[in-house]
């Protein structure tokens, strides 16, 4: 849910896909690790399940601590999109202004 709230709509699909890919990678690694333990006849999966639980809890705590609260009370994602669009337009305008001033300086030198 974080990519859906924390980023402008232009980037939401990409970040949601990245989150999905990370989740699938974790699922694949978990399946491979369990198969590895079965192959080498490791007795009991309790240590692995305990480690997985600890890793999940640590991930949840880190996410809760570091994820920004981007939705002020009563704000809609639509309103946040307008804010992001204004910021993106400002950055694009600054970059265009710099590129134009850079073009003008290279024309003077040449």
PDB file as gemmi writes it, atoms N, CA and C in Angstrom:
CRYST1    1.000    1.000    1.000  90.00  90.00  90.00 P 1                      
ATOM      1  N   UNK A   1       0.815  -1.194   0.000  1.00  0.00           N  
ATOM      2  CA  UNK A   1       0.000   0.000   0.000  1.00  0.00           C  
ATOM      3  C   UNK A   1       0.864   1.265   0.000  1.00  0.00           C  
ATOM      4  N   UNK A   2       2.058   1.195   0.534  1.00  0.00           N  
ATOM      5  CA  UNK A   2       2.911   2.377   0.607  1.00  0.00           C  
ATOM      6  C   UNK A   2       3.184   2.994  -0.762  1.00  0.00           C  
ATOM      7  N   UNK A   3       3.544   2.209  -1.817  1.00  0.00           N  
ATOM      8  CA  UNK A   3       3.780   2.849  -3.111  1.00  0.00           C  
ATOM      9  C   UNK A   3       2.547   3.567  -3.648  1.00  0.00           C  
ATOM     10  N   UNK A   4       1.362   3.092  -3.270  1.00  0.00           N  
ATOM     11  CA  UNK A   4       0.144   3.727  -3.760  1.00  0.00           C  
ATOM     12  C   UNK A   4      -0.100   5.073  -3.108  1.00  0.00           C  
ATOM     13  N   UNK A   5       0.399   5.266  -1.904  1.00  0.00           N  
ATOM     14  CA  UNK A   5       0.144   6.518  -1.197  1.00  0.00           C  
ATOM     15  C   UNK A   5       1.328   7.476  -1.207  1.00  0.00           C  
ATOM     16  N   UNK A   6       2.527   6.942  -1.280  1.00  0.00           N  
ATOM     17  CA  UNK A   6       3.703   7.774  -1.061  1.00  0.00           C  
ATOM     18  C   UNK A   6       4.238   8.431  -2.320  1.00  0.00           C  
ATOM     19  N   UNK A   7       3.767   8.047  -3.483  1.00  0.00           N  
ATOM     20  CA  UNK A   7       4.331   8.560  -4.723  1.00  0.00           C  
ATOM     21  C   UNK A   7       3.244   9.059  -5.642  1.00  0.00           C  
ATOM     22  N   UNK A   8       3.575   9.962  -6.546  1.00  0.00           N  
ATOM     23  CA  UNK A   8       2.578  10.453  -7.505  1.00  0.00           C  
ATOM     24  C   UNK A   8       2.139   9.320  -8.427  1.00  0.00           C  
ATOM     25  N   UNK A   9       0.998   9.511  -9.042  1.00  0.00           N  
ATOM     26  CA  UNK A   9       0.408   8.440  -9.838  1.00  0.00           C  
ATOM     27  C   UNK A   9       1.295   8.007 -10.994  1.00  0.00           C  
ATOM     28  N   UNK A  10       2.176   8.873 -11.459  1.00  0.00           N  
ATOM     29  CA  UNK A  10       3.078   8.523 -12.551  1.00  0.00           C  
ATOM     30  C   UNK A  10       3.974   7.345 -12.149  1.00  0.00           C  
ATOM     31  N   UNK A  11       4.386   7.289 -10.891  1.00  0.00           N  
ATOM     32  CA  UNK A  11       5.315   6.269 -10.425  1.00  0.00           C  
ATOM     33  C   UNK A  11       4.628   5.119  -9.698  1.00  0.00           C  
ATOM     34  N   UNK A  12       3.354   5.213  -9.422  1.00  0.00           N  
ATOM     35  CA  UNK A  12       2.686   4.209  -8.595  1.00  0.00           C  
ATOM     36  C   UNK A  12       2.743   2.820  -9.190  1.00  0.00           C  
ATOM     37  N   UNK A  13       2.504   2.693 -10.461  1.00  0.00           N  
ATOM     38  CA  UNK A  13       2.515   1.373 -11.087  1.00  0.00           C  
ATOM     39  C   UNK A  13       3.880   0.725 -10.998  1.00  0.00           C  
ATOM     40  N   UNK A  14       4.920   1.507 -11.233  1.00  0.00           N  
ATOM     41  CA  UNK A  14       6.281   0.976 -11.162  1.00  0.00           C  
ATOM     42  C   UNK A  14       6.612   0.514  -9.755  1.00  0.00           C  
ATOM     43  N   UNK A  15       6.302   1.321  -8.763  1.00  0.00           N  
ATOM     44  CA  UNK A  15       6.637   0.957  -7.389  1.00  0.00           C  
ATOM     45  C   UNK A  15       5.780  -0.197  -6.891  1.00  0.00           C  
ATOM     46  N   UNK A  16       4.542  -0.257  -7.336  1.00  0.00           N  
ATOM     47  CA  UNK A  16       3.695  -1.391  -6.956  1.00  0.00           C  
ATOM     48  C   UNK A  16       4.258  -2.675  -7.569  1.00  0.00           C  
ATOM     49  N   UNK A  17       4.716  -2.595  -8.809  1.00  0.00           N  
ATOM     50  CA  UNK A  17       5.337  -3.749  -9.448  1.00  0.00           C  
ATOM     51  C   UNK A  17       6.621  -4.167  -8.740  1.00  0.00           C  
ATOM     52  N   UNK A  18       7.420  -3.180  -8.307  1.00  0.00           N  
ATOM     53  CA  UNK A  18       8.639  -3.481  -7.569  1.00  0.00           C  
ATOM     54  C   UNK A  18       8.316  -4.177  -6.245  1.00  0.00           C  
ATOM     55  N   UNK A  19       7.289  -3.712  -5.560  1.00  0.00           N  
ATOM     56  CA  UNK A  19       6.881  -4.349  -4.308  1.00  0.00           C  
ATOM     57  C   UNK A  19       6.427  -5.784  -4.555  1.00  0.00           C  
ATOM     58  N   UNK A  20       5.682  -5.985  -5.624  1.00  0.00           N  
ATOM     59  CA  UNK A  20       5.221  -7.327  -5.969  1.00  0.00           C  
ATOM     60  C   UNK A  20       6.402  -8.237  -6.295  1.00  0.00           C  
ATOM     61  N   UNK A  21       7.360  -7.725  -7.050  1.00  0.00           N  
ATOM     62  CA  UNK A  21       8.539  -8.523  -7.407  1.00  0.00           C  
ATOM     63  C   UNK A  21       9.330  -8.921  -6.163  1.00  0.00           C  
ATOM     64  N   UNK A  22       9.485  -8.002  -5.226  1.00  0.00           N  
ATOM     65  CA  UNK A  22      10.207  -8.324  -3.989  1.00  0.00           C  
ATOM     66  C   UNK A  22       9.466  -9.385  -3.183  1.00  0.00           C  
ATOM     67  N   UNK A  23       8.156  -9.285  -3.127  1.00  0.00           N  
ATOM     68  CA  UNK A  23       7.360 -10.291  -2.422  1.00  0.00           C  
ATOM     69  C   UNK A  23       7.481 -11.656  -3.066  1.00  0.00           C  
ATOM     70  N   UNK A  24       7.462 -11.695  -4.380  1.00  0.00           N  
ATOM     71  CA  UNK A  24       7.591 -12.980  -5.078  1.00  0.00           C  
ATOM     72  C   UNK A  24       8.990 -13.562  -4.904  1.00  0.00           C  
ATOM     73  N   UNK A  25      10.003 -12.706  -4.922  1.00  0.00           N  
ATOM     74  CA  UNK A  25      11.363 -13.185  -4.701  1.00  0.00           C  
ATOM     75  C   UNK A  25      11.487 -13.804  -3.311  1.00  0.00           C  
ATOM     76  N   UNK A  26      10.902 -13.165  -2.319  1.00  0.00           N  
ATOM     77  CA  UNK A  26      10.925 -13.717  -0.968  1.00  0.00           C  
ATOM     78  C   UNK A  26      10.200 -15.056  -0.887  1.00  0.00           C  
ATOM     79  N   UNK A  27       9.092 -15.177  -1.605  1.00  0.00           N  
ATOM     80  CA  UNK A  27       8.363 -16.443  -1.615  1.00  0.00           C  
ATOM     81  C   UNK A  27       9.192 -17.546  -2.268  1.00  0.00           C  
ATOM     82  N   UNK A  28       9.848 -17.220  -3.364  1.00  0.00           N  
ATOM     83  CA  UNK A  28      10.688 -18.213  -4.056  1.00  0.00           C  
ATOM     84  C   UNK A  28      11.850 -18.647  -3.164  1.00  0.00           C  
ATOM     85  N   UNK A  29      12.512 -17.671  -2.527  1.00  0.00           N  
ATOM     86  CA  UNK A  29      13.635 -18.011  -1.653  1.00  0.00           C  
ATOM     87  C   UNK A  29      13.183 -18.855  -0.464  1.00  0.00           C  
ATOM     88  N   UNK A  30      12.017 -18.573   0.069  1.00  0.00           N  
ATOM     89  CA  UNK A  30      11.486 -19.373   1.171  1.00  0.00           C  
ATOM     90  C   UNK A  30      11.232 -20.811   0.760  1.00  0.00           C  
ATOM     91  N   UNK A  31      10.624 -20.994  -0.402  1.00  0.00           N  
ATOM     92  CA  UNK A  31      10.365 -22.349  -0.899  1.00  0.00           C  
ATOM     93  C   UNK A  31      11.680 -23.090  -1.133  1.00  0.00           C  
ATOM     94  N   UNK A  32      12.654 -22.412  -1.732  1.00  0.00           N  
ATOM     95  CA  UNK A  32      13.943 -23.057  -1.979  1.00  0.00           C  
ATOM     96  C   UNK A  32      14.649 -23.418  -0.678  1.00  0.00           C  
ATOM     97  N   UNK A  33      14.538 -22.563   0.318  1.00  0.00           N  
ATOM     98  CA  UNK A  33      15.204 -22.839   1.588  1.00  0.00           C  
ATOM     99  C   UNK A  33      14.571 -24.037   2.282  1.00  0.00           C  
ATOM    100  N   UNK A  34      13.243 -24.120   2.268  1.00  0.00           N  
ATOM    101  CA  UNK A  34      12.578 -25.280   2.862  1.00  0.00           C  
ATOM    102  C   UNK A  34      12.977 -26.555   2.115  1.00  0.00           C  
ATOM    103  N   UNK A  35      13.045 -26.503   0.787  1.00  0.00           N  
ATOM    104  CA  UNK A  35      13.456 -27.669   0.004  1.00  0.00           C  
ATOM    105  C   UNK A  35      14.900 -28.052   0.342  1.00  0.00           C  
ATOM    106  N   UNK A  36      15.746 -27.072   0.548  1.00  0.00           N  
ATOM    107  CA  UNK A  36      17.142 -27.307   0.924  1.00  0.00           C  
ATOM    108  C   UNK A  36      17.206 -28.044   2.266  1.00  0.00           C  
ATOM    109  N   UNK A  37      16.401 -27.609   3.224  1.00  0.00           N  
ATOM    110  CA  UNK A  37      16.396 -28.262   4.533  1.00  0.00           C  
ATOM    111  C   UNK A  37      15.890 -29.697   4.431  1.00  0.00           C  
ATOM    112  N   UNK A  38      14.872 -29.920   3.617  1.00  0.00           N  
ATOM    113  CA  UNK A  38      14.357 -31.274   3.446  1.00  0.00           C  
ATOM    114  C   UNK A  38      15.393 -32.170   2.770  1.00  0.00           C  
ATOM    115  N   UNK A  39      16.102 -31.646   1.794  1.00  0.00           N  
ATOM    116  CA  UNK A  39      17.090 -32.423   1.053  1.00  0.00           C  
ATOM    117  C   UNK A  39      18.214 -32.882   1.972  1.00  0.00           C  
ATOM    118  N   UNK A  40      18.665 -31.997   2.838  1.00  0.00           N  
ATOM    119  CA  UNK A  40      19.750 -32.347   3.743  1.00  0.00           C  
ATOM    120  C   UNK A  40      19.251 -32.933   5.063  1.00  0.00           C  
ATOM    121  N   UNK A  41      17.977 -33.235   5.118  1.00  0.00           N  
ATOM    122  CA  UNK A  41      17.349 -33.910   6.259  1.00  0.00           C  
ATOM    123  C   UNK A  41      17.603 -33.180   7.579  1.00  0.00           C  
ATOM    124  N   UNK A  42      17.425 -31.886   7.542  1.00  0.00           N  
ATOM    125  CA  UNK A  42      17.525 -31.096   8.765  1.00  0.00           C  
ATOM    126  C   UNK A  42      16.277 -31.378   9.591  1.00  0.00           C  
ATOM    127  N   UNK A  43      16.472 -31.682  10.857  1.00  0.00           N  
ATOM    128  CA  UNK A  43      15.349 -32.078  11.713  1.00  0.00           C  
ATOM    129  C   UNK A  43      14.565 -30.858  12.172  1.00  0.00           C  
ATOM    130  N   UNK A  44      13.319 -30.796  11.776  1.00  0.00           N  
ATOM    131  CA  UNK A  44      12.420 -29.755  12.238  1.00  0.00           C  
ATOM    132  C   UNK A  44      12.608 -28.425  11.527  1.00  0.00           C  
ATOM    133  N   UNK A  45      11.530 -27.802  11.271  1.00  0.00           N  
ATOM    134  CA  UNK A  45      11.550 -26.496  10.616  1.00  0.00           C  
ATOM    135  C   UNK A  45      11.293 -25.359  11.591  1.00  0.00           C  
ATOM    136  N   UNK A  46      11.277 -25.676  12.866  1.00  0.00           N  
ATOM    137  CA  UNK A  46      10.987 -24.659  13.872  1.00  0.00           C  
ATOM    138  C   UNK A  46      11.992 -23.506  13.826  1.00  0.00           C  
ATOM    139  N   UNK A  47      13.293 -23.761  13.744  1.00  0.00           N  
ATOM    140  CA  UNK A  47      14.234 -22.625  13.682  1.00  0.00           C  
ATOM    141  C   UNK A  47      14.014 -21.732  12.460  1.00  0.00           C  
ATOM    142  N   UNK A  48      13.717 -22.350  11.325  1.00  0.00           N  
ATOM    143  CA  UNK A  48      13.480 -21.564  10.119  1.00  0.00           C  
ATOM    144  C   UNK A  48      12.196 -20.740  10.238  1.00  0.00           C  
ATOM    145  N   UNK A  49      11.157 -21.349  10.775  1.00  0.00           N  
ATOM    146  CA  UNK A  49       9.903 -20.606  10.964  1.00  0.00           C  
ATOM    147  C   UNK A  49      10.088 -19.479  11.973  1.00  0.00           C  
ATOM    148  N   UNK A  50      10.865 -19.723  13.017  1.00  0.00           N  
ATOM    149  CA  UNK A  50      11.131 -18.677  14.004  1.00  0.00           C  
ATOM    150  C   UNK A  50      11.913 -17.538  13.362  1.00  0.00           C  
ATOM    151  N   UNK A  51      12.918 -17.869  12.554  1.00  0.00           N  
ATOM    152  CA  UNK A  51      13.705 -16.834  11.877  1.00  0.00           C  
ATOM    153  C   UNK A  51      12.835 -16.050  10.903  1.00  0.00           C  
ATOM    154  N   UNK A  52      11.940 -16.735  10.201  1.00  0.00           N  
ATOM    155  CA  UNK A  52      11.030 -16.052   9.276  1.00  0.00           C  
ATOM    156  C   UNK A  52      10.103 -15.106  10.034  1.00  0.00           C  
ATOM    157  N   UNK A  53       9.624 -15.543  11.188  1.00  0.00           N  
ATOM    158  CA  UNK A  53       8.753 -14.695  11.999  1.00  0.00           C  
ATOM    159  C   UNK A  53       9.483 -13.453  12.484  1.00  0.00           C  
ATOM    160  N   UNK A  54      10.713 -13.641  12.938  1.00  0.00           N  
ATOM    161  CA  UNK A  54      11.508 -12.498  13.408  1.00  0.00           C  
ATOM    162  C   UNK A  54      11.778 -11.533  12.264  1.00  0.00           C  
ATOM    163  N   UNK A  55      12.129 -12.072  11.093  1.00  0.00           N  
ATOM    164  CA  UNK A  55      12.382 -11.205   9.935  1.00  0.00           C  
ATOM    165  C   UNK A  55      11.126 -10.431   9.552  1.00  0.00           C  
ATOM    166  N   UNK A  56       9.973 -11.078   9.620  1.00  0.00           N  
ATOM    167  CA  UNK A  56       8.714 -10.390   9.301  1.00  0.00           C  
ATOM    168  C   UNK A  56       8.421  -9.274  10.302  1.00  0.00           C  
ATOM    169  N   UNK A  57       8.642  -9.550  11.568  1.00  0.00           N  
ATOM    170  CA  UNK A  57       8.394  -8.528  12.587  1.00  0.00           C  
ATOM    171  C   UNK A  57       9.364  -7.356  12.445  1.00  0.00           C  
ATOM    172  N   UNK A  58      10.621  -7.653  12.164  1.00  0.00           N  
ATOM    173  CA  UNK A  58      11.606  -6.580  11.968  1.00  0.00           C  
ATOM    174  C   UNK A  58      11.213  -5.730  10.759  1.00  0.00           C  
ATOM    175  N   UNK A  59      10.801  -6.380   9.679  1.00  0.00           N  
ATOM    176  CA  UNK A  59      10.357  -5.641   8.495  1.00  0.00           C  
ATOM    177  C   UNK A  59       9.147  -4.770   8.788  1.00  0.00           C  
ATOM    178  N   UNK A  60       8.208  -5.284   9.571  1.00  0.00           N  
ATOM    179  CA  UNK A  60       7.020  -4.504   9.919  1.00  0.00           C  
ATOM    180  C   UNK A  60       7.388  -3.287  10.767  1.00  0.00           C  
ATOM    181  N   UNK A  61       8.291  -3.473  11.718  1.00  0.00           N  
ATOM    182  CA  UNK A  61       8.710  -2.355  12.576  1.00  0.00           C  
ATOM    183  C   UNK A  61       9.443  -1.297  11.753  1.00  0.00           C  
ATOM    184  N   UNK A  62      10.345  -1.737  10.867  1.00  0.00           N  
ATOM    185  CA  UNK A  62      11.073  -0.780  10.030  1.00  0.00           C  
ATOM    186  C   UNK A  62      10.119  -0.017   9.125  1.00  0.00           C  
ATOM    187  N   UNK A  63       9.163  -0.717   8.532  1.00  0.00           N  
ATOM    188  CA  UNK A  63       8.185  -0.056   7.665  1.00  0.00           C  
ATOM    189  C   UNK A  63       7.356   0.948   8.447  1.00  0.00           C  
ATOM    190  N   UNK A  64       6.892   0.552   9.619  1.00  0.00           N  
ATOM    191  CA  UNK A  64       6.077   1.462  10.431  1.00  0.00           C  
ATOM    192  C   UNK A  64       6.880   2.690  10.862  1.00  0.00           C  
ATOM    193  N   UNK A  65       8.167   2.487  11.132  1.00  0.00           N  
ATOM    194  CA  UNK A  65       8.991   3.605  11.601  1.00  0.00           C  
ATOM    195  C   UNK A  65       9.402   4.543  10.472  1.00  0.00           C  
ATOM    196  N   UNK A  66       9.684   4.001   9.293  1.00  0.00           N  
ATOM    197  CA  UNK A  66      10.263   4.813   8.229  1.00  0.00           C  
ATOM    198  C   UNK A  66       9.282   5.242   7.145  1.00  0.00           C  
ATOM    199  N   UNK A  67       8.153   4.571   7.031  1.00  0.00           N  
ATOM    200  CA  UNK A  67       7.204   4.928   5.979  1.00  0.00           C  
ATOM    201  C   UNK A  67       6.585   6.281   6.307  1.00  0.00           C  
ATOM    202  N   UNK A  68       6.562   7.179   5.331  1.00  0.00           N  
ATOM    203  CA  UNK A  68       6.016   8.508   5.606  1.00  0.00           C  
ATOM    204  C   UNK A  68       4.502   8.476   5.720  1.00  0.00           C  
ATOM    205  N   UNK A  69       3.983   9.344   6.552  1.00  0.00           N  
ATOM    206  CA  UNK A  69       2.536   9.529   6.626  1.00  0.00           C  
ATOM    207  C   UNK A  69       2.211  10.630   5.628  1.00  0.00           C  
ATOM    208  N   UNK A  70       1.912  10.238   4.412  1.00  0.00           N  
ATOM    209  CA  UNK A  70       1.785  11.209   3.335  1.00  0.00           C  
ATOM    210  C   UNK A  70       0.375  11.753   3.173  1.00  0.00           C  
ATOM    211  N   UNK A  71      -0.579  11.146   3.816  1.00  0.00           N  
ATOM    212  CA  UNK A  71      -1.956  11.586   3.636  1.00  0.00           C  
ATOM    213  C   UNK A  71      -2.375  12.398   4.857  1.00  0.00           C  
ATOM    214  N   UNK A  72      -2.388  13.723   4.733  1.00  0.00           N  
ATOM    215  CA  UNK A  72      -2.878  14.533   5.849  1.00  0.00           C  
ATOM    216  C   UNK A  72      -4.352  14.237   6.088  1.00  0.00           C  
ATOM    217  N   UNK A  73      -4.834  14.578   7.242  1.00  0.00           N  
ATOM    218  CA  UNK A  73      -6.223  14.263   7.569  1.00  0.00           C  
ATOM    219  C   UNK A  73      -7.164  14.900   6.550  1.00  0.00           C  
ATOM    220  N   UNK A  74      -8.031  14.092   6.001  1.00  0.00           N  
ATOM    221  CA  UNK A  74      -9.033  14.569   5.058  1.00  0.00           C  
ATOM    222  C   UNK A  74      -8.561  14.724   3.626  1.00  0.00           C  
ATOM    223  N   UNK A  75      -7.272  14.555   3.357  1.00  0.00           N  
ATOM    224  CA  UNK A  75      -6.772  14.738   1.989  1.00  0.00           C  
ATOM    225  C   UNK A  75      -7.054  13.490   1.168  1.00  0.00           C  
ATOM    226  N   UNK A  76      -7.331  13.697  -0.067  1.00  0.00           N  
ATOM    227  CA  UNK A  76      -7.554  12.594  -0.995  1.00  0.00           C  
ATOM    228  C   UNK A  76      -6.311  12.421  -1.850  1.00  0.00           C  
ATOM    229  N   UNK A  77      -6.149  11.230  -2.406  1.00  0.00           N  
ATOM    230  CA  UNK A  77      -5.012  10.995  -3.292  1.00  0.00           C  
ATOM    231  C   UNK A  77      -5.058  11.920  -4.496  1.00  0.00           C  
ATOM    232  N   UNK A  78      -6.250  12.278  -4.926  1.00  0.00           N  
ATOM    233  CA  UNK A  78      -6.397  13.187  -6.057  1.00  0.00           C  
ATOM    234  C   UNK A  78      -5.745  14.533  -5.745  1.00  0.00           C  
ATOM    235  N   UNK A  79      -5.964  15.030  -4.533  1.00  0.00           N  
ATOM    236  CA  UNK A  79      -5.353  16.297  -4.123  1.00  0.00           C  
ATOM    237  C   UNK A  79      -3.833  16.177  -4.053  1.00  0.00           C  
ATOM    238  N   UNK A  80      -3.352  15.031  -3.584  1.00  0.00           N  
ATOM    239  CA  UNK A  80      -1.913  14.831  -3.513  1.00  0.00           C  
ATOM    240  C   UNK A  80      -1.296  14.771  -4.904  1.00  0.00           C  
ATOM    241  N   UNK A  81      -2.035  14.208  -5.866  1.00  0.00           N  
ATOM    242  CA  UNK A  81      -1.538  14.174  -7.239  1.00  0.00           C  
ATOM    243  C   UNK A  81      -1.292  15.582  -7.769  1.00  0.00           C  
ATOM    244  N   UNK A  82      -2.197  16.491  -7.457  1.00  0.00           N  
ATOM    245  CA  UNK A  82      -2.024  17.867  -7.928  1.00  0.00           C  
ATOM    246  C   UNK A  82      -0.786  18.504  -7.312  1.00  0.00           C  
ATOM    247  N   UNK A  83      -0.537  18.196  -6.039  1.00  0.00           N  
ATOM    248  CA  UNK A  83       0.660  18.724  -5.393  1.00  0.00           C  
ATOM    249  C   UNK A  83       1.911  18.176  -6.063  1.00  0.00           C  
ATOM    250  N   UNK A  84       1.924  16.857  -6.315  1.00  0.00           N  
ATOM    251  CA  UNK A  84       3.071  16.246  -6.968  1.00  0.00           C  
ATOM    252  C   UNK A  84       3.248  16.783  -8.384  1.00  0.00           C  
ATOM    253  N   UNK A  85       2.155  16.944  -9.100  1.00  0.00           N  
ATOM    254  CA  UNK A  85       2.247  17.473 -10.462  1.00  0.00           C  
ATOM    255  C   UNK A  85       2.853  18.872 -10.467  1.00  0.00           C  
ATOM    256  N   UNK A  86       2.474  19.695  -9.500  1.00  0.00           N  
ATOM    257  CA  UNK A  86       3.035  21.034  -9.412  1.00  0.00           C  
ATOM    258  C   UNK A  86       4.540  20.968  -9.132  1.00  0.00           C  
ATOM    259  N   UNK A  87       4.950  20.050  -8.250  1.00  0.00           N  
ATOM    260  CA  UNK A  87       6.365  19.916  -7.956  1.00  0.00           C  
ATOM    261  C   UNK A  87       7.137  19.405  -9.165  1.00  0.00           C  
ATOM    262  N   UNK A  88       6.558  18.438  -9.884  1.00  0.00           N  
ATOM    263  CA  UNK A  88       7.219  17.906 -11.074  1.00  0.00           C  
ATOM    264  C   UNK A  88       7.333  18.987 -12.147  1.00  0.00           C  
ATOM    265  N   UNK A  89       6.291  19.772 -12.336  1.00  0.00           N  
ATOM    266  CA  UNK A  89       6.339  20.857 -13.314  1.00  0.00           C  
ATOM    267  C   UNK A  89       7.401  21.876 -12.937  1.00  0.00           C  
ATOM    268  N   UNK A  90       7.527  22.184 -11.656  1.00  0.00           N  
ATOM    269  CA  UNK A  90       8.544  23.124 -11.197  1.00  0.00           C  
ATOM    270  C   UNK A  90       9.946  22.587 -11.508  1.00  0.00           C  
ATOM    271  N   UNK A  91      10.169  21.302 -11.212  1.00  0.00           N  
ATOM    272  CA  UNK A  91      11.479  20.708 -11.470  1.00  0.00           C  
ATOM    273  C   UNK A  91      11.780  20.703 -12.962  1.00  0.00           C  
ATOM    274  N   UNK A  92      10.781  20.363 -13.783  1.00  0.00           N  
ATOM    275  CA  UNK A  92      10.977  20.371 -15.229  1.00  0.00           C  
ATOM    276  C   UNK A  92      11.280  21.786 -15.737  1.00  0.00           C  
ATOM    277  N   UNK A  93      10.585  22.779 -15.198  1.00  0.00           N  
ATOM    278  CA  UNK A  93      10.829  24.158 -15.607  1.00  0.00           C  
ATOM    279  C   UNK A  93      12.244  24.587 -15.236  1.00  0.00           C  
ATOM    280  N   UNK A  94      12.702  24.201 -14.038  1.00  0.00           N  
ATOM    281  CA  UNK A  94      14.062  24.535 -13.618  1.00  0.00           C  
ATOM    282  C   UNK A  94      15.088  23.860 -14.524  1.00  0.00           C  
ATOM    283  N   UNK A  95      14.844  22.601 -14.868  1.00  0.00           N  
ATOM    284  CA  UNK A  95      15.781  21.876 -15.733  1.00  0.00           C  
ATOM    285  C   UNK A  95      15.809  22.481 -17.126  1.00  0.00           C  
ATOM    286  N   UNK A  96      14.639  22.863 -17.624  1.00  0.00           N  
ATOM    287  CA  UNK A  96      14.580  23.477 -18.953  1.00  0.00           C  
ATOM    288  C   UNK A  96      15.293  24.820 -18.952  1.00  0.00           C  
ATOM    289  N   UNK A  97      15.100  25.577 -17.891  1.00  0.00           N  
ATOM    290  CA  UNK A  97      15.756  26.882 -17.773  1.00  0.00           C  
ATOM    291  C   UNK A  97      17.273  26.718 -17.732  1.00  0.00           C  
ATOM    292  N   UNK A  98      17.737  25.716 -17.009  1.00  0.00           N  
ATOM    293  CA  UNK A  98      19.174  25.470 -16.931  1.00  0.00           C  
ATOM    294  C   UNK A  98      19.723  25.003 -18.273  1.00  0.00           C  
ATOM    295  N   UNK A  99      18.968  24.158 -18.970  1.00  0.00           N  
ATOM    296  CA  UNK A  99      19.458  23.680 -20.265  1.00  0.00           C  
ATOM    297  C   UNK A  99      19.489  24.815 -21.284  1.00  0.00           C  
ATOM    298  N   UNK A 100      18.509  25.712 -21.212  1.00  0.00           N  
ATOM    299  CA  UNK A 100      18.503  26.848 -22.131  1.00  0.00           C  
ATOM    300  C   UNK A 100      19.644  27.800 -21.820  1.00  0.00           C  
ATOM    301  N   UNK A 101      19.912  28.020 -20.552  1.00  0.00           N  
ATOM    302  CA  UNK A 101      21.030  28.898 -20.202  1.00  0.00           C  
ATOM    303  C   UNK A 101      22.353  28.233 -20.564  1.00  0.00           C  
ATOM    304  N   UNK A 102      22.415  26.906 -20.474  1.00  0.00           N  
ATOM    305  CA  UNK A 102      23.611  26.184 -20.897  1.00  0.00           C  
ATOM    306  C   UNK A 102      23.804  26.264 -22.389  1.00  0.00           C  
ATOM    307  N   UNK A 103      22.712  26.186 -23.174  1.00  0.00           N  
ATOM    308  CA  UNK A 103      22.794  26.315 -24.637  1.00  0.00           C  
ATOM    309  C   UNK A 103      23.264  27.703 -25.017  1.00  0.00           C  
ATOM    310  N   UNK A 104      22.764  28.717 -24.326  1.00  0.00           N  
ATOM    311  CA  UNK A 104      23.138  30.097 -24.637  1.00  0.00           C  
ATOM    312  C   UNK A 104      24.620  30.323 -24.332  1.00  0.00           C  
ATOM    313  N   UNK A 105      25.131  29.739 -23.266  1.00  0.00           N  
ATOM    314  CA  UNK A 105      26.539  29.941 -22.918  1.00  0.00           C  
ATOM    315  C   UNK A 105      27.449  29.206 -23.909  1.00  0.00           C  
ATOM    316  N   UNK A 106      27.031  28.060 -24.428  1.00  0.00           N  
ATOM    317  CA  UNK A 106      27.864  27.348 -25.396  1.00  0.00           C  
ATOM    318  C   UNK A 106      27.834  28.076 -26.746  1.00  0.00           C  
ATOM    319  N   UNK A 107      26.723  28.737 -27.060  1.00  0.00           N  
ATOM    320  CA  UNK A 107      26.660  29.490 -28.308  1.00  0.00           C  
ATOM    321  C   UNK A 107      27.578  30.713 -28.257  1.00  0.00           C  
ATOM    322  N   UNK A 108      27.679  31.329 -27.091  1.00  0.00           N  
ATOM    323  CA  UNK A 108      28.549  32.496 -26.935  1.00  0.00           C  
ATOM    324  C   UNK A 108      30.017  32.097 -27.069  1.00  0.00           C  
ATOM    325  N   UNK A 109      30.366  30.928 -26.547  1.00  0.00           N  
ATOM    326  CA  UNK A 109      31.757  30.478 -26.588  1.00  0.00           C  
ATOM    327  C   UNK A 109      32.166  30.109 -28.021  1.00  0.00           C  
ATOM    328  N   UNK A 110      31.238  29.541 -28.764  1.00  0.00           N  
ATOM    329  CA  UNK A 110      31.557  29.019 -30.077  1.00  0.00           C  
ATOM    330  C   UNK A 110      31.565  30.060 -31.105  1.00  0.00           C  
TER     331      UNK A 110                                                      
END                                                                             
